[in-house]
Amino acid sequence: MTTAAYDADNPFAVAVGTASGRKAGQTSYVLCHQPKSFDWRLRGGAPHPMKRIDDARFAEVLALLNQIVQLA
């Protein structure tokens, strides 16, 4: 996830909510073209402060990712 403002125009970015902490008020985006980030435990990352996104947004992210990798 990122809060980079330029991702607002990224066709592979899905807005999933508002950031908290030091980036409070900024929009958070999931970057669907970076699936390596989906399994943060495997890559040794820390949990995102947002913890999780709602099921509808996650389904949107997966649908966009599927357009890229065409798994289903």
KAMO-V704208 format. One record per pair of residues at least 6 apart in sequence whose C-alpha atoms are under 7 Angstrom apart, sorted by sequence separation. I is the first residue (numbers start at 1). GAP is how many residues later the second one is. D is the distance in Angstrom with one decimal. If there is no record, write none. Layout:
i=I gap=GAP d=D
i=I gap=GAP d=D
This chain:
i=7 gap=6 d=6.2
i=18 gap=6 d=7.0
i=19 gap=6 d=5.7
i=40 gap=6 d=6.8
i=66 gap=6 d=6.7
i=18 gap=7 d=5.6
i=19 gap=7 d=5.4
i=18 gap=8 d=5.6
i=19 gap=8 d=6.0
i=18 gap=9 d=4.6
i=19 gap=9 d=5.7
i=17 gap=10 d=5.8
i=18 gap=10 d=5.6
i=17 gap=11 d=5.5
i=15 gap=12 d=6.6
i=16 gap=12 d=5.8
i=15 gap=13 d=5.8
i=16 gap=13 d=5.7
i=15 gap=14 d=4.4
i=16 gap=14 d=6.9
i=14 gap=15 d=5.2
i=15 gap=15 d=6.6
i=13 gap=16 d=5.7
i=14 gap=16 d=5.3
i=13 gap=17 d=5.5
i=14 gap=17 d=6.7
i=13 gap=18 d=4.6
i=12 gap=19 d=5.9
i=13 gap=19 d=6.0
i=12 gap=20 d=5.3
i=12 gap=21 d=6.0
i=3 gap=23 d=6.1
i=3 gap=24 d=5.7
i=3 gap=25 d=4.7
i=2 gap=26 d=5.5
i=3 gap=26 d=6.2
i=1 gap=27 d=6.4
i=2 gap=27 d=5.3
i=1 gap=28 d=5.3
i=2 gap=28 d=6.7
i=1 gap=29 d=4.6
i=32 gap=29 d=6.1
i=1 gap=30 d=6.3
i=32 gap=32 d=6.5
i=33 gap=32 d=6.5
i=32 gap=33 d=5.3
i=16 gap=37 d=6.6
i=16 gap=41 d=6.5
i=14 gap=47 d=6.5
